Amino acid sequence: MTPFTPFASALGGVLIGLSAVMVMALFGRIAGISGITTGAFPMRLDDWDWRLAFVLGLIAAPLVVLLVAGTPVLQTVPGNLPAMAVAGLLVGLGTVTGSGCTSGHGVCGLARLSPRSLVAVLTFMAFGFATVFLLRHVF
């Protein structure tokens, strides 16, 4: 059972929205994690520095929470490493074929009323729903 956390969820949504607005305002870019990460790691682009800082901020955030709150951020991840590897590859394939990820399409694309992003988000959600149903009720 997943706990109901309206305050933490609302705060997280506000922070995600704020970061998307900041990336657009400061760099004129969409805050899509797959695109930011892709541009940060061969370090060939002229704007790799802010991308690397963004990715490092994603990694550092749970450590900051641990320091401030005194408790680690709890994350439930299955112990099945082969399944996790397959899932990671499928997500990577999806972000490449869908020209973006949930943050780029879902947060930024929908806010810009992009039809392409609407189709992408509906596809993400449908496959997410189907995956949860299959894993919880079939397998």
Residue frames as a rotation matrix with the C-alpha (Angstrom) as fourth column:
MET 1
0.580 0.815 0.000 0.00
0.815 -0.580 0.000 0.00
0.000 0.000 -1.000 0.00
THR 2
-0.426 -0.683 0.594 1.33
0.666 -0.681 -0.305 3.43
0.612 0.266 0.745 -0.92
PRO 3
-0.311 0.308 -0.899 0.89
0.824 -0.384 -0.417 6.06
-0.473 -0.871 -0.134 1.80
PHE 4
0.525 0.562 0.639 -1.16
0.758 -0.651 -0.051 9.19
0.387 0.511 -0.768 1.11
THR 5
-0.194 -0.707 -0.680 1.22
0.841 -0.477 0.255 12.17
-0.505 -0.523 0.687 1.33
PRO 6
0.635 0.545 0.548 -0.56
0.766 -0.535 -0.355 15.27
0.099 0.645 -0.758 0.01
PHE 7
0.864 -0.329 -0.382 1.82
-0.150 -0.891 0.429 17.85
-0.481 -0.313 -0.819 1.54
ALA 8
-0.109 -0.973 0.204 5.02
-0.034 0.208 0.977 16.16
-0.993 0.100 -0.056 0.37
SER 9
-0.127 0.127 0.984 3.49
0.905 0.420 0.063 15.47
-0.405 0.899 -0.169 -3.05
ALA 10
0.860 0.477 0.181 2.32
0.510 -0.799 -0.317 19.07
-0.007 0.365 -0.931 -3.50
LEU 11
0.601 -0.718 -0.351 5.72
-0.321 -0.619 0.716 20.38
-0.732 -0.317 -0.603 -2.40
GLY 12
-0.292 -0.709 0.642 7.44
0.352 0.544 0.762 18.04
-0.889 0.448 0.091 -4.84
GLY 13
0.259 0.489 0.833 5.17
0.957 -0.011 -0.291 19.22
-0.133 0.872 -0.470 -7.64
VAL 14
0.971 0.064 -0.230 5.90
0.069 -0.998 0.013 22.86
-0.228 -0.029 -0.973 -6.84
LEU 15
0.204 -0.975 -0.093 9.66
-0.284 -0.149 0.947 22.19
-0.937 -0.166 -0.307 -6.86
ILE 16
-0.269 -0.240 0.933 9.46
0.734 0.576 0.360 20.32
-0.624 0.781 0.021 -10.18
GLY 17
0.631 0.590 0.505 7.44
0.775 -0.505 -0.379 23.17
0.031 0.631 -0.775 -11.71
LEU 18
0.846 -0.372 -0.382 9.84
-0.184 -0.876 0.446 25.77
-0.501 -0.307 -0.809 -10.32
SER 19
-0.145 -0.957 0.252 12.85
0.046 0.248 0.968 23.94
-0.988 0.152 0.008 -11.72
ALA 20
-0.024 0.207 0.978 11.16
0.951 0.306 -0.041 23.67
-0.308 0.929 -0.204 -15.14
VAL 21
0.915 0.385 0.118 10.45
0.402 -0.886 -0.231 27.40
0.016 0.259 -0.966 -15.16
MET 22
0.563 -0.772 -0.294 14.00
-0.271 -0.509 0.817 28.20
-0.781 -0.381 -0.495 -14.04
VAL 23
-0.281 -0.679 0.678 15.57
0.487 0.508 0.710 26.06
-0.827 0.530 0.188 -16.78
MET 24
0.291 0.463 0.837 13.36
0.956 -0.174 -0.236 27.74
0.036 0.869 -0.493 -19.39
ALA 25
0.985 0.148 -0.090 14.00
0.158 -0.981 0.116 31.25
-0.072 -0.128 -0.989 -18.04
LEU 26
0.475 -0.871 -0.130 17.75
-0.307 -0.302 0.902 30.85
-0.825 -0.388 -0.411 -17.49
PHE 27
-0.521 -0.795 0.310 18.75
-0.086 0.410 0.908 28.66
-0.849 0.447 -0.282 -20.42
GLY 28
-0.126 0.565 -0.815 15.83
-0.946 -0.316 -0.073 28.74
-0.299 0.762 0.575 -22.85
ARG 29
-0.768 -0.227 -0.599 15.60
-0.423 0.882 0.208 24.94
0.481 0.413 -0.773 -22.68
ILE 30
0.451 0.879 -0.156 12.97
-0.548 0.410 0.729 22.36
0.705 -0.244 0.667 -21.80
ALA 31
-0.258 -0.523 0.813 13.64
-0.964 0.197 -0.180 20.67
-0.066 -0.830 -0.555 -18.46
GLY 32
0.820 0.424 -0.384 13.51
-0.475 0.879 -0.045 17.12
0.318 0.219 0.922 -19.75
ILE 33
0.532 -0.639 0.555 15.75
-0.523 0.267 0.809 14.87
-0.665 -0.721 -0.193 -17.70
SER 34
0.552 -0.344 0.760 16.66
0.589 0.806 -0.063 12.58
-0.591 0.482 0.647 -20.60
GLY 35
0.735 -0.257 0.627 17.73
0.460 -0.489 -0.741 15.52
0.497 0.833 -0.241 -22.77
ILE 36
0.753 -0.478 0.452 19.60
-0.639 -0.694 0.331 17.23
0.155 -0.538 -0.829 -19.95
THR 37
0.526 -0.551 0.648 21.45
-0.215 0.651 0.728 14.01
-0.823 -0.522 0.224 -19.08
THR 38
0.640 -0.256 0.724 22.24
0.730 0.498 -0.469 13.23
-0.241 0.828 0.506 -22.71
GLY 39
0.734 -0.327 0.596 23.70
0.148 -0.778 -0.610 16.72
0.663 0.536 -0.523 -23.16
ALA 40
0.766 -0.437 0.471 25.72
-0.637 -0.415 0.650 16.53
-0.088 -0.798 -0.596 -19.94
PHE 41
0.495 -0.534 0.685 27.64
-0.261 0.661 0.704 13.41
-0.829 -0.527 0.188 -20.58
PRO 42
0.506 -0.783 0.362 29.81
0.850 0.384 -0.360 13.50
0.143 0.490 0.860 -23.51
MET 43
0.334 -0.315 -0.889 30.53
0.416 -0.797 0.438 17.11
-0.846 -0.516 -0.135 -22.44
ARG 44
-0.487 -0.491 0.722 30.72
0.851 -0.081 0.519 18.12
-0.196 0.867 0.458 -26.11
LEU 45
0.369 0.716 0.593 28.01
0.792 -0.576 0.203 20.75
0.487 0.395 -0.779 -26.13
ASP 46
-0.482 -0.563 0.671 28.75
0.195 -0.816 -0.544 24.32
0.854 -0.131 0.503 -25.25
ASP 47
-0.036 0.545 0.838 26.14
-0.796 -0.523 0.305 24.19
0.604 -0.656 0.453 -22.47
TRP 48
0.074 0.018 -0.997 27.18
0.219 0.975 0.034 20.99
0.973 -0.220 0.069 -20.69
ASP 49
-0.841 -0.537 0.064 28.06
0.057 -0.206 -0.977 22.80
0.537 -0.818 0.204 -17.45
TRP 50
-0.469 0.729 0.498 24.51
-0.883 -0.392 -0.258 23.67
0.007 -0.560 0.828 -16.35
ARG 51
0.403 0.600 -0.691 23.35
-0.601 0.743 0.295 20.22
0.690 0.296 0.660 -17.48
LEU 52
-0.269 -0.601 -0.752 25.97
0.288 0.695 -0.659 18.54
0.919 -0.394 -0.014 -15.31
ALA 53
-0.926 -0.031 0.376 25.00
-0.313 -0.494 -0.812 20.78
0.211 -0.869 0.447 -12.38
PHE 54
-0.001 0.999 0.040 21.34
-0.961 -0.012 0.277 19.81
0.277 -0.038 0.960 -12.85
VAL 55
0.400 0.098 -0.911 22.18
-0.132 0.990 0.049 16.08
0.907 0.100 0.409 -12.82
LEU 56
-0.640 -0.691 -0.336 24.44
0.287 0.190 -0.939 16.50
0.713 -0.697 0.077 -9.79
GLY 57
-0.666 0.493 0.560 21.57
-0.728 -0.594 -0.342 18.33
0.164 -0.636 0.754 -8.06
LEU 58
0.403 0.817 -0.413 19.32
-0.690 0.567 0.449 15.33
0.601 0.104 0.792 -8.67
ILE 59
0.115 -0.463 -0.879 21.92
0.343 0.849 -0.403 13.09
0.932 -0.255 0.256 -7.05
ALA 60
-0.825 -0.556 0.101 22.64
0.139 -0.373 -0.917 15.49
0.548 -0.743 0.385 -4.18
ALA 61
-0.206 0.824 0.527 19.01
-0.646 -0.519 0.559 16.18
0.735 -0.225 0.640 -3.24
PRO 62
0.671 0.489 -0.558 18.46
0.075 0.704 0.707 12.96
0.738 -0.516 0.435 -1.23
LEU 63
-0.190 -0.822 -0.537 21.74
0.809 0.179 -0.561 13.59
0.557 -0.541 0.631 0.58
VAL 64
-0.769 -0.002 0.639 20.58
-0.197 -0.950 -0.241 17.09
0.608 -0.311 0.731 1.53
VAL 65
0.323 0.941 0.098 17.29
-0.522 0.091 0.848 15.64
0.789 -0.326 0.521 2.81
LEU 66
0.446 -0.241 -0.862 19.28
0.590 0.803 0.081 13.15
0.673 -0.545 0.500 4.90
LEU 67
-0.636 -0.770 -0.055 21.40
0.584 -0.434 -0.686 15.95
0.504 -0.468 0.726 6.37
VAL 68
-0.651 0.438 0.620 18.45
-0.482 -0.870 0.109 18.25
0.587 -0.227 0.777 7.09
ALA 69
0.349 0.935 0.062 15.82
-0.708 0.220 0.672 15.73
0.614 -0.279 0.738 8.20
GLY 70
-0.308 -0.562 0.768 18.11
-0.921 0.377 -0.093 13.14
-0.238 -0.736 -0.634 9.70
THR 71
0.112 0.367 0.923 16.34
-0.046 0.930 -0.364 10.32
-0.993 -0.001 0.121 7.87
PRO 72
-0.871 -0.486 0.071 17.04
0.028 0.094 0.995 8.96
-0.490 0.869 -0.068 4.41
VAL 73
-0.171 0.782 -0.599 14.62
-0.967 -0.249 -0.048 9.31
-0.187 0.571 0.799 1.53
LEU 74
-0.292 0.135 0.947 12.82
-0.139 0.973 -0.181 5.99
-0.946 -0.185 -0.266 1.35
GLN 75
-0.103 0.204 -0.973 12.61
-0.993 -0.072 0.090 4.46
-0.052 0.976 0.210 -2.10
THR 76
0.258 0.235 0.937 11.14
-0.271 0.949 -0.164 1.07
-0.927 -0.212 0.309 -2.83
VAL 77
0.032 -0.353 -0.935 13.06
-0.998 0.034 -0.047 -0.63
0.049 0.935 -0.352 -5.59
PRO 78
0.939 0.342 -0.024 12.62
-0.342 0.940 0.015 -4.29
0.028 -0.006 1.000 -6.48
GLY 79
0.248 -0.883 0.398 15.57
-0.545 0.212 0.811 -6.53
-0.801 -0.418 -0.429 -5.72
ASN 80
0.544 0.011 0.839 15.31
0.532 0.768 -0.355 -8.26
-0.649 0.640 0.412 -9.09
LEU 81
-0.111 -0.703 -0.702 18.34
-0.166 -0.683 0.711 -6.77
-0.980 0.195 -0.042 -10.87
PRO 82
-0.828 -0.167 0.535 17.77
0.468 0.318 0.824 -8.44
-0.308 0.933 -0.185 -14.28
ALA 83
0.139 0.950 0.281 14.20
0.990 -0.136 -0.030 -7.09
0.009 0.282 -0.959 -14.35
MET 84
0.533 -0.010 -0.846 15.46
0.284 -0.940 0.190 -3.65
-0.797 -0.341 -0.498 -13.32
ALA 85
-0.574 -0.803 -0.159 18.02
0.040 -0.222 0.974 -3.74
-0.818 0.553 0.159 -16.14
VAL 86
-0.587 0.453 0.671 15.34
0.809 0.294 0.510 -4.65
0.034 0.842 -0.538 -18.69
ALA 87
0.495 0.814 -0.303 13.07
0.833 -0.544 -0.100 -1.92
-0.246 -0.203 -0.948 -17.30
GLY 88
0.155 -0.532 -0.833 15.87
0.083 -0.833 0.547 0.64
-0.984 -0.154 -0.085 -17.57
LEU 89
-0.845 -0.463 0.266 16.56
0.258 0.083 0.963 -0.34
-0.468 0.882 0.049 -21.17
LEU 90
-0.210 0.854 0.476 12.86
0.970 0.122 0.210 -0.09
0.122 0.506 -0.854 -22.03
VAL 91
0.597 0.379 -0.707 12.60
0.537 -0.844 0.001 3.35
-0.596 -0.380 -0.707 -20.44
GLY 92
-0.303 -0.805 -0.510 15.70
-0.032 -0.526 0.850 4.47
-0.952 0.274 0.134 -22.34
LEU 93
-0.801 0.086 0.593 14.26
0.586 0.319 0.745 3.12
-0.125 0.944 -0.305 -25.59
GLY 94
0.219 0.976 0.018 10.98
0.974 -0.217 -0.068 4.91
-0.062 0.033 -0.998 -24.85
THR 95
0.419 -0.084 -0.904 12.65
0.243 -0.949 0.200 8.25
-0.875 -0.303 -0.377 -24.25
VAL 96
-0.700 -0.701 -0.136 14.62
0.008 -0.197 0.980 7.96
-0.714 0.686 0.144 -27.49
THR 97
-0.717 0.457 0.526 11.67
0.685 0.322 0.654 6.89
0.130 0.829 -0.544 -29.64
GLY 98
0.345 0.916 -0.205 9.30
0.939 -0.338 0.065 9.32
-0.010 -0.214 -0.977 -27.92
SER 99
-0.107 -0.517 0.849 11.74
0.499 -0.767 -0.404 12.22
0.860 0.380 0.340 -28.29
GLY 100
-0.365 -0.097 0.926 11.68
-0.605 -0.732 -0.315 12.94
0.708 -0.675 0.208 -24.59
CYS 101
-0.803 0.005 -0.597 10.70
0.412 0.727 -0.549 11.76
0.431 -0.686 -0.586 -21.16
THR 102
0.098 0.925 -0.366 7.89
0.948 0.025 0.318 12.33
0.304 -0.378 -0.874 -18.69
SER 103
-0.036 -0.131 -0.991 9.38
0.630 -0.773 0.079 15.57
-0.776 -0.621 0.110 -17.41
GLY 104
-0.912 -0.360 -0.197 9.96
0.074 -0.616 0.784 17.05
-0.404 0.701 0.588 -20.86
HIS 105
-0.705 0.702 0.099 6.58
0.213 0.077 0.974 16.03
0.676 0.708 -0.204 -22.27
GLY 106
-0.030 0.793 -0.609 4.50
0.883 0.306 0.356 15.83
0.469 -0.527 -0.709 -19.10
VAL 107
0.047 -0.003 -0.999 5.62
0.771 -0.636 0.038 18.93
-0.635 -0.772 -0.027 -17.26
CYS 108
-0.575 -0.412 -0.707 6.90
-0.013 -0.860 0.511 21.23
-0.818 0.303 0.489 -19.98
GLY 109
-0.976 0.157 0.151 5.13
0.172 0.134 0.976 19.97
0.133 0.978 -0.157 -23.11
LEU 110
-0.165 0.976 -0.142 1.65
0.953 0.195 0.230 19.88
0.252 -0.097 -0.963 -21.59
ALA 111
0.009 0.112 -0.994 2.19
0.591 -0.802 -0.085 23.34
-0.807 -0.587 -0.073 -20.11
ARG 112
-0.735 -0.326 -0.595 2.92
-0.264 -0.671 0.694 24.57
-0.625 0.666 0.407 -23.66
LEU 113
0.297 0.954 0.040 -0.22
-0.455 0.179 -0.872 22.78
-0.840 0.241 0.487 -24.93
SER 114
-0.522 -0.594 -0.613 1.87
-0.834 0.205 0.512 20.62
-0.179 0.778 -0.602 -27.27
PRO 115
0.585 0.779 -0.226 -0.26
-0.811 0.570 -0.133 17.98
0.025 0.261 0.965 -29.08
ARG 116
0.175 -0.624 -0.762 2.82
-0.308 0.700 -0.644 15.77
0.935 0.347 -0.070 -29.48
SER 117
-0.806 -0.481 0.346 3.43
-0.437 0.089 -0.895 15.90
0.399 -0.872 -0.282 -25.74
LEU 118
-0.026 0.880 0.474 -0.20
-0.963 0.105 -0.249 15.04
-0.269 -0.463 0.845 -25.03
VAL 119
0.699 0.229 -0.678 0.11
-0.511 0.822 -0.250 11.88
0.500 0.521 0.692 -27.17
ALA 120
-0.279 -0.893 -0.353 3.42
-0.208 0.415 -0.886 11.02
0.937 -0.174 -0.302 -25.47
VAL 121
-0.717 0.036 0.696 1.96
-0.695 -0.108 -0.710 11.46
0.050 -0.994 0.102 -21.97
LEU 122
0.402 0.909 0.106 -1.12
-0.904 0.413 -0.112 9.40
-0.145 -0.051 0.988 -22.81
THR 123
0.496 -0.315 -0.810 1.20
-0.294 0.816 -0.497 6.67
0.817 0.485 0.312 -24.10
PHE 124
-0.637 -0.754 0.160 3.42
-0.359 0.107 -0.927 6.82
0.682 -0.648 -0.339 -20.98
MET 125
-0.432 0.533 0.727 0.40
-0.880 -0.076 -0.468 6.63
-0.194 -0.843 0.502 -18.71
ALA 126
0.614 0.704 -0.358 -1.29
-0.771 0.632 -0.078 3.79
0.171 0.324 0.931 -20.60
PHE 127
0.224 -0.609 -0.761 1.84
-0.086 0.765 -0.638 1.67
0.971 0.209 0.118 -20.51
GLY 128
-0.746 -0.452 0.489 2.43
-0.478 -0.147 -0.866 2.59
0.463 -0.880 -0.107 -16.87
PHE 129
0.028 0.856 0.516 -1.10
-0.979 0.127 -0.159 1.54
-0.201 -0.501 0.842 -15.92
ALA 130
0.722 0.256 -0.643 -0.76
-0.496 0.839 -0.223 -1.70
0.482 0.480 0.733 -17.88
THR 131
-0.221 -0.906 -0.361 2.62
-0.176 0.401 -0.899 -2.48
0.959 -0.135 -0.248 -16.31
VAL 132
-0.690 0.020 0.724 1.35
-0.720 -0.125 -0.682 -1.94
0.077 -0.992 0.101 -12.75
PHE 133
0.399 0.908 0.130 -1.72
-0.908 0.411 -0.083 -4.06
-0.129 -0.084 0.988 -13.45
LEU 134
0.579 -0.208 -0.789 0.32
-0.308 0.839 -0.448 -6.89
0.755 0.502 0.421 -14.93
LEU 135
-0.481 -0.873 -0.087 2.93
-0.203 0.207 -0.957 -6.88
0.853 -0.442 -0.276 -12.17
ARG 136
-0.683 0.238 0.691 0.39
-0.729 -0.152 -0.667 -6.72
-0.053 -0.959 0.277 -9.34
HIS 137
0.152 0.921 0.358 -2.31
-0.801 0.327 -0.502 -9.01
-0.580 -0.211 0.787 -10.71
VAL 138
0.837 0.174 -0.518 -0.83
-0.502 0.621 -0.602 -11.32
0.218 0.764 0.607 -13.32
PHE 139
0.215 -0.861 -0.460 2.83
-0.085 0.453 -0.887 -12.05
0.973 0.230 0.024 -12.55
